[in-house]
Amino acid sequence: MPNAPLASGPLYAVEVRDHIMIAHSFKGGLFGPAQALHGATFVVDVAFMSENLTPEGVVVDIGRATEALKAVLGPLNYRNLDDEPAFAGRNTTTEVVARHIFDAMAAAAREGRLGTGGDRLSRLRVTLHESHAARAWFEGPIGA
C-alpha cells in the first residue's frame, strides 16, 4: 500500500490482545541463525480506530473484536508458517505476519463481524510483539 494518508483529525481507539505460538525459518543471509527452523511467540494487539463513537459511547464491541481476532489467529497458532499456503514463497517476518493479520481483521470489519461500531471504523493497527524489546506493526485504513 503506497503511503496511505493518515487520518486528519483525532481518533478514538480500542485495542484487543491475544497471542500465537508459531514456527518458521527465513531465507537469506540477512537473517543469520534465524534461517534455521525456530519458534516464536507473538503477542498480537489490534487497535480499532474511529473518528466517532457509537450512540452507546464505544469504538467497537470489544467482545466481538476479541472473537474475530481469535478466529484470525486460530489457523496460525501452533503452526509452521513455512507450510502455510498464505505465506508461500515469502519470509514470514513479523512485518509480513502483521500485514496478514491486518488484512483478515479489515475483512472482518468490512463484513460486519465486529458488531456495534465495526461499520464506523476508519483504521486498524496490528502490532506483533516479538519480545519485551522488539515489535513491528502494520497500520492502514480499513478500505473496501
N, C-alpha and C positions, 0 to 999 in steps of 0.2 A: 504494500500500500504506500504510494508516494506521499510523503509529508502531509498527512491529513491535518486540516486546520484544527486548532484547539478550540474548545467552546469559548465563546466570547464573554460570557457572564459567569456569575457564581454558580456553583454546583452543590447539591446535596449528595451525599454518598452513604451507602451501607455496604459493609463487607461481610462475607461469609468465608469460612475456612474449613479445609479438610486436608487430607494427605494421601499420598500414594507411595508405594514401595515398588521400584522397578529395577530391571537390569538392562544394560545396554553397553555398547562399545562404540568407539569412534574411529573413523578412517582419516589418516593424515598426520604428518609429523607434528603439527601444531599441538596435538593432544598428548604427546609423550606416553606415559604409562596408561593413560585413560583409553588408549587404543585397544587394550585388553578388556575382555568382558568384566564388568564391575557393577555393583549395586549402588542405588541412590534412593534416599527417602526425600521426597519433595513435600514441604508444607505449601499448600496451594491456597492463596487468597484471591477472591474475586470481588472487586469493587463495582457496584452498580451505581451509576451517576445519572442525576436528573436535575434540570433547572427548577422543577416544580415538585411539590409533594402532592400526594393523592388527597382527596377530601378527608380521609382518615388521618392524614398527617404523616404518611410514610413514603419512603422512596420506592420500596418494593416489599412484597411479602417475604420475610426472612425465611419462614418455613419452606415455602415453595422454592426459593432460591437455593436453599441448602439441599433439598431433594434433587433439584436439577443438577447441582454440582456433583452430588454422589452418583447420579446416573451417568454423567460425562466421565467421571474418573473411574468408575467400576471396570470398564473394559481395559483400562491401562494398569490397574493395580495388580501386583504380583506377576507382571508380565515382562518378558524380554522384548523390549521395543524394537530390537533388531528383526524380530519375526513378525511385526505388525504391518499389514499392508498399507496402512495410512502413512507410514514413515519409510516406505520402500525407497532405497537409493539415497536417503538423507541421513545425515548425522542427527541424532536425537539430542541436540544440545538443549540446555534449559530454555533458551530463546525459542527454539523450534517447538518444543513441547508447550510452552506458554501460548504460542500462536494457535496451536491445535486446540487447546482448551478454550481459548478466546472464541474461535470460530464456532465451536459447539455451543458455548454459552450464549453467544449472539443469536444463533439459530433458535435456541430455547426461548429467548426474549421475543424474537420476531414471530414465533409460532404460538405465543400466548401461554407457555408452560411455566411462567414465573408468577402468574396470578396478578393480584392487585398491584398496580404500579408498573408492571412489566411493559405496558404499552406506552409509558411516558419516558422510558429510559433513553438517554442520548448517547452515553458512552459506557464502556466497560474497561476495567484494567484487571488483567490476570497476572499475579505475581507468584513466582515459584521461588521458594527459599531453599537453596541447596544446603545451607548450613547457617550457623549463627553469624557468619561473616560474609556470606555471598548470596545474592539473589538476582533474578532477572525478571523483567515483566514485558508484556505487550499490552498496549492501550490503544483504543480507537473508537470511532463512532460505531453504533450498532449497525447502521446501514440496512439496505434492503436486499 
